[in-house]
Amino acid sequence: MQLEEGTIPISAQFEPILGSGNKSEIKEFLDDQNISDVVELVYEFPEHEALIIANMSVHRAVNVFKLLEVSEQNNIIQELPPSYTAALLNELPADDRTDFLEELPANVVRELIKLLDPEERRVTLSLLGYPENSIGRLMNPDYVYVYSHNTVAEVFDVIRKYGKNSEAINVIYVINKAGELLDDIRIGEFILSDPETTVSELMDERVISLKAYDDQETASEIFKMNNRVALPVVSESNKLLGIVTIDDILWVAEEEYSEDMQKMGGTQAFEEPYLDIPLLRLFKKRVPWLVILFLGEMLTATAMAFFEDEIARAVVLALFIPLIISSGGNSGSQASTLVIQAMAVGEVI
């Protein structure tokens, strides 16, 4: 249901339907909305967020769930029936599921992993085994691969059979019998080629890949320099492990930017939204830096005390103290602005 200018906001349309308690009407209304609109409804009606998710088809609920903040996701999971929670977690792409689970306490993760199907559990445990902030935590093990001896016709048979589970079907990966990555080929090249053409004839072997144990920030730079929507992830022995897509990298870039801004502001990085952080944890994040700044300012007071006699003999010198303090603040603002700009364009890492 698309809103036109002057029409009733979606939240106002949804409120009486929600108040009626008629689940069939709620489901019909939610299924008629864009995913982004449903996300807004979850935030506007936080007391009914689990009800909103539970009254959608699992496929659409997954698309809404992975766009929510971790705190909202956690609240929803706690309120959903176990059967629906299992269906939701099993339907989530492996990388999004890992991203959600790594933010939860270990005891909660253990209970949720028990709800997964055996194959999904194996994949999730494998991804959680990579270091935090490594590319391995971001990768999706669902991709389409072929061999160099396959023909274009055979490639399309593989795509039709396995492509529905792949998050980025526009790139096909070529491996050998040992599972080593040989090349990645855009699907457009297959579409424009003769069905009897072999994959080896289309290969140029100029493949760009990521290492599973590399830091996530390196992936962001590689994506930016190579204009890719997906990149393969390989082991140290060049075995193809999975792929990383641009949407995951955009989330990483946003998190890294927020972390840098918080550090520039003299605080430790926050792992959750500012308004959701418990007061004690916020206190611990900010106080160390404030203490350091206070001690630094004490040095200024000590220096002034050392020259107290000189200042007393020439009181006019005291007039320059606020000017000097102001200049220090202005130069600090200029420096922080220049450093932030340099970080944004990659001149400072």
Phi, psi and omega in degrees: 000109182271134179272133175255166182301131177091354180277170182288134177303151182300321180298322179290327177290323186283330186302311179293328178293319177295319180294332180291333180075008180280107186295326180294321178291319179299314181297316180299318180295314183294322180291345182266000184256157171292153180302317181297326179290323178293323177301317178297322178296322179299319181285331181280335179235066185298333179288346180241019186297320179292324178297319180297313181295318184292338182260027173238158173297150186302321182298315179288324179298322178298316181296328176285313186303317186285353176265355183273158173294154183301323180297319178292319179300317181296317178299318182295314181300322181293333185262342182286150173298147182306322182295319180286325176300316179299314180297319181295313182293323179291331181277335180299138172304146187303321182290321178292322178295318178296319179300323178288313185292327184291346179269355185261158175299153185301320182293326178290318180300317180301319181291321181289324180296330178297336181280349184279152172296155184308315181293316179295326178295318179298314181297316182296315179297325178296314181292321179292344179284345178281154181300150176299141180071014174267160180296331179302329179290338184266341193285151177251124183280000180265108180210167180255126178233152178223177178249159185295335182275351179294150174269167178301320179299319179292326178299316180293330174295319179294318180298316180296329184277320188243351187295333184295338179267355183271139181277338181221085185278353183283353176233130180250136185256139182253125179233167173259185184295337179274359179085010181278141181285128178253321183192164169232135187233131178292143185297334179302327179293326176290320181298323184271359183260159177294140182304334182270356177294138178272158181298324182300330179288339181264350185282141171242353176059024175260059185276141176246127184226165177248152176264138186300328185264002178288158179290147183297330181295330179294326179297321180300317180293320181293319177299316183295320184283337187246001174053054181247153173261344177204147177225144179284152177244129184236162175276179178297335179265015176070023175280133180288122183254328184176194179227156173239131183256161187296330181295324177292321181293324178297321177296317179298316181299320179294318179295318180294322179296316179297319180297317179296319180295321179294321178291323177295332180275004177082032175227162171285157183293139176269140179261004181210166181304145186305316185287345181264355183282128176302147185302318182297319180292321177298319178300314181294326180291323188265326188299316182305317181290322178295323178295317179299316179296322179297316179296324176296321179290332176297328177297322178298315179297322179296318179297319180294322179295324180297325181259024184300319181296318179297319180294323180294325181283334179227081186301334181302335178299330180296336179294335183275347183299308178297330178294318179294318179298316180297318179297322177298318178295318181294317179294326176295319178296318178297316182297316181296321178297315180295320181292318178299317179296318179295322178293322182295325181264003175085010178286334177235131182243000000 
